[in-house]
Amino acid sequence: MKFSTLSAGVLAVAMSLGASMASAMTAGTIPGGTSFNDGLVPVYGAGTTSRAGWYGASIWLNGTVDLKFDFYGSEAGYNNGFDFGGSNLFATGGTTGTGTWGSPGSPLASMTINNVSHGLLNFDFTANSGAHTVMNGANPDASSPTSAVPNFFASITSNPVGTSGQAVDLWFDDGGAGSDDNHDDMMVRISVVGGNGGVGVVPLPASIPLLLSGFGLLGLMARRRKQA
């Protein structure tokens, strides 16, 4: 019951980081350029000036697990949101507030969803009251510090330079301030808290993720080996 990596046709039971079908996955750090990220110190503690992780990643689930979603805060002036399974879990503004941050282990809001089945996790970030949507599986690789494309940056909670762990931190950049590339417009942590399996991100061709809902991760890998 953990996050782990799937690559080159090798299957591991886990939640991990890999390329989305929109782009390649690129290692990097936030914030980019000379920008400042308002959430790093509140979330990770005093003295934190950057965070390692991955651009262009998508998040996969292998097995059936219980997932906890924690909203740690937002800097954005836009009305942004985080949706899972077609329902809004968190939004900026209101009681959670823009410019408000939780501390380590103390998110502003949390929700647990039980018995989440394997496959590409069905979540998205919305920016500017839904003017832009960044869906898991189609997350742009906005690794350039001059990029103004809405996207999320993924970082394994316990090991930011790794691709496997028990939780993954998602830092959203809504593109509203142009090329600031600070990725502090919304931060959500997804954690495996129960069940049998984990979540994974896989660098596969664009057509492959579309098949997962029909065949399942194990069945799909077996099918590809047989065809080869």
VEXTILUM-144931 format. One record per residue: z, y, x of N, C-alpha, C, O in turn; residue number from 1. Coordinates in steps of 0.2 Angstrom, whole numbers, padded with zeros to 4 digits. Layout:
BEGIN
((Z; Y; X); (Z; Y; X); (Z; Y; X); (Z; Y; X); NUM)
...
END
This chain:
BEGIN
((0000; -0006; 0004); (0000; 0000; 0000); (0000; 0006; 0004); (0005; 0009; 0006); 1)
((-0006; 0008; 0007); (-0007; 0014; 0011); (-0014; 0017; 0011); (-0018; 0014; 0007); 2)
((-0015; 0022; 0014); (-0021; 0025; 0015); (-0024; 0022; 0021); (-0021; 0021; 0026); 3)
((-0031; 0021; 0021); (-0034; 0019; 0027); (-0041; 0020; 0027); (-0044; 0023; 0022); 4)
((-0045; 0018; 0033); (-0052; 0020; 0034); (-0056; 0014; 0032); (-0055; 0009; 0033); 5)
((-0062; 0016; 0029); (-0068; 0011; 0028); (-0074; 0014; 0032); (-0076; 0020; 0030); 6)
((-0076; 0010; 0036); (-0082; 0013; 0040); (-0086; 0007; 0043); (-0083; 0001; 0044); 7)
((-0093; 0008; 0044); (-0097; 0003; 0047); (-0096; -0004; 0043); (-0097; -0009; 0046); 8)
((-0095; -0004; 0037); (-0095; -0010; 0033); (-0088; -0014; 0033); (-0088; -0020; 0031); 9)
((-0083; -0011; 0037); (-0077; -0015; 0038); (-0072; -0012; 0032); (-0071; -0006; 0031); 10)
((-0069; -0017; 0029); (-0065; -0015; 0023); (-0057; -0015; 0025); (-0055; -0020; 0028); 11)
((-0054; -0010; 0024); (-0047; -0010; 0024); (-0044; -0007; 0018); (-0046; -0003; 0015); 12)
((-0038; -0010; 0016); (-0035; -0008; 0010); (-0031; -0002; 0011); (-0025; -0002; 0015); 13)
((-0033; 0004; 0009); (-0029; 0010; 0011); (-0032; 0017; 0007); (-0037; 0016; 0004); 14)
((-0029; 0022; 0008); (-0031; 0029; 0006); (-0033; 0032; 0013); (-0029; 0033; 0017); 15)
((-0040; 0034; 0013); (-0042; 0037; 0020); (-0047; 0043; 0019); (-0048; 0045; 0013); 16)
((-0050; 0045; 0025); (-0054; 0051; 0025); (-0061; 0049; 0027); (-0061; 0045; 0032); 17)
((-0067; 0051; 0024); (-0073; 0049; 0027); (-0078; 0054; 0023); (-0076; 0058; 0019); 18)
((-0085; 0053; 0025); (-0090; 0058; 0022); (-0091; 0057; 0015); (-0091; 0052; 0012); 19)
((-0092; 0063; 0012); (-0094; 0063; 0005); (-0101; 0062; 0004); (-0105; 0062; 0009); 20)
((-0104; 0061; -0002); (-0111; 0060; -0003); (-0115; 0067; -0002); (-0121; 0067; -0003); 21)
((-0111; 0072; -0002); (-0114; 0079; -0001); (-0115; 0081; 0006); (-0119; 0085; 0007); 22)
((-0112; 0077; 0011); (-0113; 0080; 0018); (-0110; 0075; 0023); (-0107; 0069; 0020); 23)
((-0110; 0076; 0029); (-0106; 0072; 0034); (-0099; 0074; 0034); (-0097; 0080; 0031); 24)
((-0095; 0070; 0037); (-0088; 0072; 0038); (-0087; 0074; 0045); (-0089; 0071; 0050); 25)
((-0083; 0080; 0045); (-0082; 0084; 0052); (-0075; 0085; 0053); (-0072; 0088; 0049); 26)
((-0073; 0083; 0059); (-0066; 0084; 0061); (-0065; 0092; 0063); (-0070; 0095; 0065); 27)
((-0060; 0095; 0061); (-0059; 0102; 0062); (-0051; 0104; 0061); (-0047; 0100; 0060); 28)
((-0050; 0110; 0061); (-0044; 0113; 0059); (-0045; 0119; 0054); (-0050; 0122; 0054); 29)
((-0039; 0121; 0051); (-0039; 0127; 0047); (-0033; 0131; 0049); (-0028; 0128; 0051); 30)
((-0033; 0137; 0048); (-0039; 0141; 0046); (-0045; 0142; 0051); (-0043; 0141; 0057); 31)
((-0051; 0143; 0049); (-0056; 0144; 0053); (-0057; 0152; 0056); (-0054; 0156; 0052); 32)
((-0060; 0153; 0061); (-0061; 0159; 0064); (-0054; 0163; 0065); (-0050; 0160; 0068); 33)
((-0054; 0169; 0063); (-0048; 0173; 0064); (-0044; 0174; 0058); (-0039; 0178; 0058); 34)
((-0045; 0169; 0053); (-0041; 0170; 0047); (-0034; 0167; 0047); (-0032; 0164; 0052); 35)
((-0030; 0169; 0042); (-0023; 0167; 0041); (-0022; 0163; 0035); (-0025; 0164; 0030); 36)
((-0019; 0157; 0036); (-0017; 0153; 0030); (-0010; 0154; 0028); (-0005; 0153; 0032); 37)
((-0009; 0156; 0022); (-0002; 0158; 0019); (0002; 0152; 0018); (0008; 0153; 0017); 38)
((-0001; 0146; 0017); (0003; 0140; 0015); (0005; 0136; 0021); (0010; 0132; 0019); 39)
((0003; 0137; 0027); (0005; 0132; 0032); (0012; 0132; 0034); (0015; 0127; 0034); 40)
((0015; 0138; 0034); (0022; 0138; 0036); (0027; 0136; 0030); (0031; 0132; 0031); 41)
((0025; 0138; 0024); (0029; 0135; 0018); (0029; 0128; 0018); (0034; 0124; 0016); 42)
((0023; 0125; 0019); (0022; 0118; 0017); (0024; 0113; 0023); (0027; 0108; 0022); 43)
((0023; 0116; 0029); (0024; 0111; 0035); (0030; 0114; 0040); (0032; 0110; 0044); 44)
((0032; 0120; 0039); (0038; 0122; 0042); (0036; 0128; 0047); (0030; 0129; 0049); 45)
((0042; 0131; 0049); (0041; 0137; 0054); (0037; 0136; 0060); (0038; 0130; 0063); 46)
((0033; 0140; 0062); (0029; 0140; 0068); (0022; 0136; 0068); (0018; 0136; 0072); 47)
((0020; 0134; 0062); (0014; 0131; 0060); (0009; 0136; 0060); (0009; 0140; 0055); 48)
((0004; 0136; 0064); (-0002; 0141; 0064); (-0009; 0138; 0062); (-0013; 0141; 0061); 49)
((-0009; 0131; 0063); (-0015; 0128; 0061); (-0014; 0120; 0059); (-0009; 0118; 0059); 50)
((-0019; 0117; 0055); (-0019; 0111; 0053); (-0025; 0107; 0054); (-0030; 0109; 0052); 51)
((-0024; 0101; 0057); (-0030; 0097; 0059); (-0032; 0093; 0053); (-0028; 0092; 0048); 52)
((-0038; 0091; 0052); (-0040; 0087; 0047); (-0048; 0086; 0047); (-0051; 0086; 0052); 53)
((-0051; 0086; 0041); (-0058; 0084; 0040); (-0061; 0088; 0034); (-0058; 0089; 0029); 54)
((-0067; 0091; 0036); (-0071; 0094; 0031); (-0076; 0089; 0029); (-0078; 0084; 0032); 55)
((-0079; 0090; 0022); (-0084; 0086; 0020); (-0081; 0079; 0018); (-0086; 0074; 0017); 56)
((-0075; 0078; 0017); (-0072; 0071; 0015); (-0072; 0070; 0008); (-0072; 0075; 0004); 57)
((-0072; 0064; 0006); (-0071; 0062; -0001); (-0065; 0056; -0001); (-0065; 0053; 0004); 58)
((-0062; 0055; -0007); (-0056; 0051; -0007); (-0057; 0045; -0011); (-0059; 0046; -0017); 59)
((-0056; 0039; -0009); (-0058; 0033; -0012); (-0051; 0029; -0014); (-0046; 0030; -0010); 60)
((-0051; 0025; -0019); (-0046; 0021; -0020); (-0048; 0013; -0021); (-0053; 0011; -0024); 61)
((-0044; 0009; -0017); (-0045; 0002; -0017); (-0039; -0002; -0020); (-0034; -0001; -0017); 62)
((-0040; -0005; -0025); (-0034; -0008; -0029); (-0032; -0004; -0034); (-0035; 0001; -0036); 63)
((-0026; -0006; -0038); (-0023; -0002; -0043); (-0016; 0000; -0041); (-0012; -0004; -0039); 64)
((-0016; 0007; -0041); (-0009; 0010; -0039); (-0007; 0016; -0043); (-0010; 0018; -0048); 65)
((-0001; 0018; -0042); (0002; 0024; -0045); (0001; 0029; -0040); (0003; 0029; -0034); 66)
((-0001; 0035; -0043); (-0002; 0041; -0038); (0002; 0047; -0041); (0003; 0048; -0047); 67)
((0005; 0050; -0036); (0009; 0056; -0037); (0005; 0062; -0035); (0002; 0062; -0029); 68)
((0004; 0067; -0039); (0000; 0073; -0037); (0005; 0079; -0037); (0009; 0080; -0042); 69)
((0006; 0082; -0031); (0010; 0088; -0030); (0006; 0094; -0029); (0002; 0094; -0024); 70)
((0008; 0100; -0032); (0005; 0106; -0031); (0010; 0110; -0027); (0015; 0112; -0029); 71)
((0007; 0112; -0021); (0012; 0116; -0017); (0011; 0124; -0017); (0015; 0127; -0015); 72)
((0005; 0126; -0020); (0005; 0133; -0020); (-0003; 0136; -0020); (-0007; 0132; -0019); 73)
((-0003; 0142; -0020); (-0010; 0145; -0020); (-0009; 0153; -0018); (-0004; 0156; -0019); 74)
((-0014; 0155; -0014); (-0015; 0162; -0012); (-0020; 0166; -0016); (-0020; 0172; -0016); 75)
((-0025; 0162; -0019); (-0031; 0165; -0022); (-0029; 0170; -0028); (-0024; 0169; -0032); 76)
((-0033; 0175; -0028); (-0033; 0180; -0034); (-0037; 0177; -0040); (-0036; 0178; -0046); 77)
((-0042; 0172; -0039); (-0045; 0168; -0044); (-0041; 0164; -0048); (-0035; 0162; -0046); 78)
((-0043; 0162; -0054); (-0040; 0157; -0058); (-0043; 0151; -0056); (-0048; 0149; -0059); 79)
((-0039; 0147; -0052); (-0042; 0140; -0049); (-0038; 0135; -0053); (-0032; 0136; -0055); 80)
((-0041; 0129; -0052); (-0037; 0123; -0055); (-0039; 0117; -0052); (-0044; 0116; -0048); 81)
((-0035; 0112; -0053); (-0036; 0105; -0050); (-0036; 0100; -0056); (-0031; 0100; -0060); 82)
((-0041; 0096; -0057); (-0042; 0092; -0063); (-0042; 0085; -0060); (-0045; 0083; -0055); 83)
((-0039; 0080; -0064); (-0040; 0073; -0063); (-0041; 0069; -0069); (-0038; 0070; -0074); 84)
((-0046; 0065; -0069); (-0048; 0061; -0075); (-0051; 0066; -0081); (-0050; 0064; -0087); 85)
((-0053; 0071; -0079); (-0055; 0076; -0085); (-0050; 0080; -0088); (-0051; 0084; -0092); 86)
((-0044; 0080; -0085); (-0038; 0084; -0088); (-0036; 0088; -0082); (-0035; 0086; -0076); 87)
((-0034; 0095; -0084); (-0031; 0099; -0079); (-0024; 0097; -0078); (-0020; 0097; -0082); 88)
((-0022; 0096; -0071); (-0015; 0095; -0069); (-0012; 0101; -0067); (-0006; 0102; -0069); 89)
((-0015; 0106; -0063); (-0012; 0112; -0060); (-0017; 0117; -0061); (-0023; 0116; -0060); 90)
((-0014; 0123; -0061); (-0019; 0129; -0062); (-0015; 0135; -0058); (-0009; 0135; -0059); 91)
((-0018; 0140; -0055); (-0015; 0146; -0052); (-0013; 0150; -0058); (-0016; 0150; -0063); 92)
((-0009; 0155; -0056); (-0006; 0159; -0062); (-0001; 0157; -0066); (0001; 0151; -0064); 93)
((0002; 0160; -0070); (0007; 0158; -0075); (0014; 0157; -0071); (0015; 0161; -0066); 94)
((0017; 0151; -0072); (0024; 0150; -0069); (0023; 0148; -0062); (0028; 0149; -0058); 95)
((0017; 0145; -0060); (0017; 0142; -0053); (0014; 0148; -0049); (0016; 0148; -0043); 96)
((0011; 0153; -0052); (0010; 0159; -0048); (0005; 0159; -0042); (0004; 0154; -0039); 97)
((0001; 0165; -0042); (-0003; 0166; -0036); (0001; 0169; -0031); (0005; 0173; -0032); 98)
((0001; 0166; -0024); (0005; 0169; -0019); (0012; 0166; -0019); (0016; 0168; -0015); 99)
((0013; 0160; -0022); (0019; 0157; -0023); (0018; 0150; -0019); (0013; 0147; -0020); 100)
((0023; 0148; -0015); (0023; 0142; -0011); (0029; 0138; -0012); (0035; 0141; -0012); 101)
((0028; 0131; -0012); (0034; 0127; -0012); (0036; 0126; -0004); (0032; 0127; 0000); 102)
((0041; 0123; -0003); (0044; 0121; 0004); (0043; 0114; 0005); (0041; 0110; 0000); 103)
((0043; 0112; 0011); (0042; 0104; 0013); (0047; 0100; 0008); (0053; 0100; 0008); 104)
((0043; 0095; 0005); (0046; 0091; 0000); (0048; 0094; -0006); (0051; 0090; -0011); 105)
((0047; 0100; -0007); (0048; 0103; -0014); (0042; 0107; -0017); (0042; 0113; -0016); 106)
((0038; 0103; -0020); (0032; 0107; -0023); (0034; 0111; -0029); (0039; 0110; -0032); 107)
((0029; 0115; -0031); (0030; 0119; -0037); (0029; 0115; -0043); (0033; 0117; -0048); 108)
((0025; 0110; -0043); (0024; 0106; -0049); (0022; 0099; -0047); (0018; 0098; -0042); 109)
((0024; 0094; -0050); (0022; 0087; -0049); (0020; 0083; -0055); (0022; 0084; -0060); 110)
((0016; 0078; -0054); (0014; 0073; -0059); (0012; 0067; -0056); (0009; 0066; -0051); 111)
((0014; 0061; -0060); (0013; 0054; -0058); (0008; 0051; -0063); (0010; 0051; -0069); 112)
((0003; 0048; -0061); (-0001; 0044; -0065); (-0001; 0037; -0063); (-0003; 0035; -0057); 113)
((0000; 0033; -0068); (0001; 0026; -0066); (-0006; 0022; -0067); (-0010; 0024; -0071); 114)
((-0006; 0016; -0063); (-0011; 0011; -0064); (-0018; 0015; -0063); (-0023; 0014; -0067); 115)
((-0019; 0018; -0058); (-0026; 0021; -0056); (-0030; 0016; -0053); (-0028; 0013; -0048); 116)
((-0036; 0015; -0056); (-0040; 0009; -0054); (-0044; 0011; -0047); (-0045; 0017; -0046); 117)
((-0047; 0006; -0044); (-0051; 0007; -0038); (-0057; 0011; -0039); (-0060; 0011; -0045); 118)
((-0060; 0014; -0034); (-0066; 0017; -0034); (-0065; 0024; -0032); (-0060; 0026; -0029); 119)
((-0070; 0028; -0032); (-0070; 0036; -0031); (-0065; 0039; -0035); (-0066; 0039; -0041); 120)
((-0060; 0042; -0032); (-0055; 0046; -0037); (-0058; 0051; -0040); (-0062; 0055; -0038); 121)
((-0057; 0052; -0047); (-0060; 0056; -0051); (-0056; 0063; -0052); (-0053; 0064; -0057); 122)
((-0057; 0067; -0047); (-0054; 0074; -0047); (-0059; 0079; -0045); (-0064; 0078; -0041); 123)
((-0057; 0085; -0046); (-0061; 0091; -0044); (-0056; 0097; -0044); (-0051; 0098; -0047); 124)
((-0059; 0102; -0040); (-0056; 0109; -0040); (-0061; 0113; -0043); (-0067; 0113; -0042); 125)
((-0058; 0118; -0047); (-0062; 0123; -0050); (-0060; 0130; -0048); (-0054; 0131; -0047); 126)
((-0065; 0134; -0047); (-0064; 0141; -0044); (-0066; 0146; -0049); (-0071; 0145; -0053); 127)
((-0062; 0152; -0049); (-0065; 0157; -0053); (-0066; 0156; -0060); (-0071; 0157; -0063); 128)
((-0061; 0153; -0064); (-0061; 0151; -0071); (-0067; 0146; -0072); (-0070; 0146; -0077); 129)
((-0068; 0141; -0067); (-0073; 0136; -0068); (-0080; 0139; -0066); (-0085; 0135; -0067); 130)
((-0081; 0144; -0063); (-0088; 0147; -0061); (-0090; 0142; -0056); (-0096; 0141; -0055); 131)
((-0086; 0139; -0052); (-0088; 0134; -0046); (-0084; 0128; -0047); (-0078; 0129; -0048); 132)
((-0087; 0122; -0046); (-0083; 0116; -0046); (-0084; 0112; -0040); (-0090; 0111; -0038); 133)
((-0079; 0109; -0037); (-0080; 0105; -0031); (-0077; 0098; -0033); (-0071; 0097; -0033); 134)
((-0082; 0094; -0034); (-0080; 0087; -0036); (-0079; 0082; -0030); (-0082; 0083; -0025); 135)
((-0074; 0078; -0030); (-0073; 0073; -0025); (-0079; 0068; -0025); (-0082; 0066; -0031); 136)
((-0082; 0067; -0019); (-0088; 0063; -0019); (-0094; 0068; -0017); (-0099; 0066; -0016); 137)
((-0093; 0074; -0019); (-0098; 0079; -0017); (-0095; 0086; -0014); (-0097; 0091; -0016); 138)
((-0091; 0084; -0010); (-0087; 0090; -0006); (-0091; 0092; 0000); (-0093; 0088; 0004); 139)
((-0094; 0099; 0000); (-0098; 0101; 0005); (-0094; 0101; 0012); (-0088; 0102; 0012); 140)
((-0098; 0100; 0017); (-0095; 0101; 0024); (-0096; 0108; 0026); (-0101; 0110; 0029); 141)
((-0090; 0112; 0025); (-0090; 0119; 0026); (-0086; 0120; 0033); (-0081; 0124; 0033); 142)
((-0088; 0117; 0038); (-0084; 0117; 0044); (-0086; 0123; 0048); (-0082; 0125; 0053); 143)
((-0091; 0127; 0047); (-0092; 0133; 0050); (-0087; 0139; 0048); (-0086; 0139; 0042); 144)
((-0084; 0142; 0053); (-0079; 0148; 0051); (-0083; 0153; 0047); (-0079; 0157; 0044); 145)
((-0089; 0153; 0047); (-0093; 0159; 0043); (-0095; 0156; 0036); (-0098; 0160; 0032); 146)
((-0093; 0150; 0034); (-0095; 0147; 0028); (-0091; 0150; 0022); (-0085; 0151; 0023); 147)
((-0095; 0152; 0017); (-0092; 0154; 0011); (-0093; 0150; 0005); (-0092; 0152; -0001); 148)
((-0094; 0143; 0006); (-0095; 0138; 0001); (-0089; 0135; -0001); (-0085; 0133; 0003); 149)
((-0087; 0135; -0008); (-0081; 0132; -0010); (-0081; 0125; -0008); (-0086; 0121; -0009); 150)
((-0075; 0123; -0005); (-0074; 0116; -0003); (-0067; 0114; -0002); (-0063; 0119; -0002); 151)
((-0065; 0108; -0001); (-0058; 0106; 0001); (-0058; 0103; 0008); (-0062; 0099; 0010); 152)
((-0052; 0104; 0011); (-0051; 0102; 0018); (-0046; 0096; 0017); (-0041; 0097; 0014); 153)
((-0047; 0090; 0020); (-0042; 0085; 0019); (-0039; 0083; 0025); (-0042; 0082; 0030); 154)
((-0032; 0082; 0025); (-0028; 0081; 0030); (-0023; 0075; 0029); (-0019; 0076; 0024); 155)
((-0023; 0070; 0032); (-0017; 0065; 0031); (-0011; 0068; 0032); (-0009; 0071; 0038); 156)
((-0006; 0067; 0028); (0000; 0070; 0028); (0004; 0069; 0034); (0007; 0073; 0037); 157)
((0005; 0062; 0036); (0009; 0060; 0041); (0006; 0061; 0048); (0009; 0061; 0053); 158)
((-0001; 0061; 0048); (-0005; 0061; 0054); (-0011; 0065; 0053); (-0016; 0062; 0052); 159)
((-0011; 0071; 0054); (-0017; 0076; 0052); (-0023; 0074; 0056); (-0029; 0075; 0054); 160)
((-0023; 0071; 0062); (-0029; 0069; 0066); (-0031; 0062; 0064); (-0036; 0060; 0067); 161)
((-0027; 0059; 0060); (-0029; 0052; 0058); (-0033; 0051; 0052); (-0035; 0056; 0049); 162)
((-0035; 0045; 0050); (-0039; 0044; 0044); (-0035; 0039; 0039); (-0038; 0037; 0035); 163)
((-0029; 0038; 0041); (-0025; 0033; 0036); (-0018; 0035; 0036); (-0015; 0038; 0041); 164)
((-0015; 0034; 0030); (-0008; 0036; 0029); (-0006; 0035; 0022); (-0010; 0032; 0018); 165)
((0000; 0037; 0020); (0003; 0036; 0013); (0001; 0042; 0009); (0002; 0041; 0002); 166)
((-0001; 0047; 0011); (-0003; 0053; 0007); (-0008; 0057; 0011); (-0009; 0057; 0017); 167)
((-0012; 0061; 0007); (-0017; 0066; 0009); (-0016; 0073; 0006); (-0015; 0073; 0000); 168)
((-0017; 0078; 0011); (-0016; 0085; 0009); (-0023; 0088; 0008); (-0027; 0087; 0012); 169)
((-0024; 0091; 0002); (-0031; 0094; 0000); (-0030; 0101; 0000); (-0026; 0104; -0004); 170)
((-0033; 0105; 0005); (-0033; 0112; 0005); (-0039; 0115; 0002); (-0045; 0114; 0005); 171)
((-0039; 0119; -0003); (-0045; 0121; -0006); (-0047; 0129; -0004); (-0042; 0133; -0004); 172)
((-0053; 0130; -0003); (-0056; 0137; -0002); (-0061; 0138; -0007); (-0066; 0135; -0007); 173)
((-0059; 0143; -0011); (-0064; 0145; -0017); (-0070; 0149; -0015); (-0074; 0151; -0019); 174)
((-0070; 0151; -0009); (-0076; 0156; -0007); (-0075; 0163; -0009); (-0080; 0167; -0008); 175)
((-0070; 0164; -0012); (-0070; 0171; -0016); (-0069; 0177; -0011); (-0071; 0182; -0013); 176)
((-0066; 0176; -0005); (-0066; 0181; 0000); (-0071; 0181; 0005); (-0070; 0184; 0011); 177)
((-0077; 0178; 0003); (-0082; 0177; 0008); (-0081; 0172; 0013); (-0078; 0167; 0012); 178)
((-0082; 0174; 0020); (-0082; 0169; 0025); (-0075; 0169; 0028); (-0075; 0168; 0035); 179)
((-0069; 0169; 0025); (-0063; 0169; 0028); (-0061; 0162; 0030); (-0057; 0161; 0035); 180)
((-0063; 0157; 0026); (-0062; 0150; 0028); (-0055; 0148; 0030); (-0053; 0145; 0034); 181)
((-0050; 0151; 0026); (-0043; 0150; 0027); (-0040; 0144; 0023); (-0035; 0141; 0025); 182)
((-0044; 0142; 0018); (-0042; 0136; 0014); (-0034; 0136; 0012); (-0031; 0131; 0013); 183)
((-0032; 0142; 0009); (-0026; 0142; 0006); (-0026; 0144; -0001); (-0021; 0147; -0004); 184)
((-0032; 0143; -0004); (-0033; 0146; -0011); (-0029; 0141; -0016); (-0028; 0143; -0022); 185)
((-0028; 0135; -0014); (-0024; 0130; -0018); (-0023; 0124; -0014); (-0027; 0122; -0010); 186)
((-0017; 0121; -0014); (-0015; 0115; -0010); (-0012; 0110; -0014); (-0007; 0111; -0018); 187)
((-0015; 0104; -0014); (-0013; 0098; -0018); (-0012; 0092; -0014); (-0016; 0091; -0010); 188)
((-0006; 0089; -0014); (-0005; 0082; -0010); (-0006; 0076; -0015); (-0003; 0077; -0021); 189)
((-0009; 0071; -0013); (-0010; 0065; -0017); (-0006; 0060; -0013); (-0008; 0058; -0007); 190)
((-0002; 0056; -0016); (0002; 0051; -0013); (0002; 0044; -0017); (0002; 0044; -0023); 191)
((0002; 0039; -0013); (0003; 0032; -0016); (0010; 0031; -0017); (0014; 0031; -0012); 192)
((0012; 0030; -0023); (0020; 0029; -0024); (0021; 0022; -0027); (0027; 0021; -0028); 193)
((0016; 0018; -0029); (0017; 0011; -0032); (0011; 0008; -0033); (0006; 0011; -0033); 194)
((0011; 0001; -0034); (0005; -0003; -0035); (0003; -0007; -0029); (0007; -0008; -0025); 195)
((-0003; -0009; -0030); (-0006; -0014; -0025); (-0012; -0011; -0022); (-0018; -0012; -0026); 196)
((-0013; -0007; -0017); (-0019; -0005; -0015); (-0018; 0002; -0011); (-0012; 0004; -0009); 197)
((-0023; 0006; -0011); (-0023; 0013; -0008); (-0029; 0017; -0009); (-0033; 0014; -0013); 198)
((-0030; 0022; -0006); (-0035; 0027; -0007); (-0039; 0027; 0000); (-0036; 0028; 0005); 199)
((-0046; 0027; -0001); (-0050; 0028; 0005); (-0056; 0033; 0004); (-0059; 0034; -0001); 200)
((-0058; 0035; 0010); (-0064; 0040; 0010); (-0069; 0036; 0015); (-0067; 0035; 0020); 201)
((-0075; 0036; 0013); (-0080; 0032; 0016); (-0086; 0035; 0018); (-0089; 0038; 0014); 202)
((-0089; 0035; 0024); (-0095; 0038; 0026); (-0101; 0033; 0025); (-0103; 0030; 0029); 203)
((-0103; 0033; 0018); (-0108; 0029; 0016); (-0114; 0033; 0014); (-0114; 0039; 0012); 204)
((-0120; 0030; 0013); (-0126; 0034; 0010); (-0124; 0036; 0003); (-0120; 0034; 0000); 205)
((-0128; 0041; 0001); (-0127; 0045; -0005); (-0127; 0040; -0011); (-0123; 0041; -0016); 206)
((-0131; 0035; -0011); (-0132; 0031; -0017); (-0127; 0026; -0018); (-0126; 0024; -0023); 207)
((-0123; 0024; -0012); (-0118; 0019; -0013); (-0112; 0021; -0017); (-0110; 0017; -0021); 208)
((-0109; 0027; -0017); (-0103; 0029; -0021); (-0105; 0028; -0028); (-0100; 0027; -0032); 209)
((-0111; 0029; -0030); (-0113; 0029; -0037); (-0112; 0022; -0040); (-0112; 0021; -0046); 210)
((-0113; 0017; -0036); (-0112; 0010; -0038); (-0105; 0007; -0038); (-0104; 0002; -0042); 211)
((-0100; 0011; -0035); (-0093; 0008; -0035); (-0090; 0007; -0042); (-0087; 0002; -0043); 212)
((-0092; 0011; -0046); (-0089; 0011; -0053); (-0091; 0004; -0056); (-0087; 0002; -0061); 213)
((-0097; 0002; -0055); (-0099; -0004; -0058); (-0097; -0011; -0054); (-0096; -0016; -0057); 214)
((-0097; -0010; -0048); (-0096; -0017; -0044); (-0089; -0017; -0041); (-0087; -0023; -0039); 215)
((-0085; -0012; -0040); (-0079; -0012; -0036); (-0080; -0012; -0029); (-0085; -0014; -0026); 216)
((-0075; -0010; -0025); (-0076; -0009; -0018); (-0077; -0016; -0014); (-0082; -0016; -0010); 217)
((-0073; -0021; -0016); (-0074; -0027; -0012); (-0080; -0031; -0014); (-0084; -0033; -0010); 218)
((-0082; -0030; -0021); (-0088; -0033; -0023); (-0094; -0030; -0020); (-0099; -0033; -0018); 219)
((-0094; -0024; -0019); (-0100; -0020; -0016); (-0101; -0022; -0009); (-0107; -0022; -0007); 220)
((-0095; -0022; -0005); (-0096; -0024; 0002); (-0099; -0031; 0003); (-0104; -0032; 0007); 221)
((-0097; -0035; -0001); (-0100; -0042; -0001); (-0107; -0042; -0003); (-0111; -0046; 0000); 222)
((-0109; -0038; -0008); (-0116; -0038; -0010); (-0120; -0035; -0005); (-0126; -0038; -0004); 223)
((-0118; -0030; -0001); (-0122; -0027; 0004); (-0123; -0032; 0010); (-0128; -0032; 0013); 224)
((-0118; -0036; 0012); (-0118; -0041; 0017); (-0123; -0046; 0015); (-0127; -0048; 0019); 225)
((-0123; -0048; 0009); (-0128; -0054; 0006); (-0135; -0051; 0007); (-0139; -0055; 0009); 226)
((-0136; -0045; 0005); (-0143; -0042; 0005); (-0145; -0041; 0012); (-0151; -0043; 0013); 227)
((-0141; -0040; 0016); (-0143; -0039; 0023); (-0145; -0046; 0026); (-0147; -0046; 0032); 228)
END
